[in-house]
Amino acid sequence: MPEEINISPNTGGPIPLQTAIEWTTNFRNQHPGEIKAHFFGSVIIQNILNQGGIGIRMYNAIDNTNAPQIILVGVDAAGHDMTAGIIADLAMPCPNNCDPNSPLQ
């Protein structure tokens, strides 16, 4: 019998800007020179959500050039990855596609 996954469309929530700044600073201090962020446009995110899932799971990955990547996959109400549907990457990495005025970078 498969393990039950406790998942909800309400998972996740806001955090204060100061916490986000601290956490992104911690990452940059521990991984200098690495990719700081990935940008995905609303179209691919909406296409994943339109498959009927309740959210998106994000996997950390490393591509064939040894660069960090983020893989997006829809998640159904039972908590299972919707791997028969759209799986996304091809995000725009920061750097070079960063917001120069963001306190998060």
Disulfide bonds with the S-S distance in Angstrom:
Cys94-Cys98 1.90
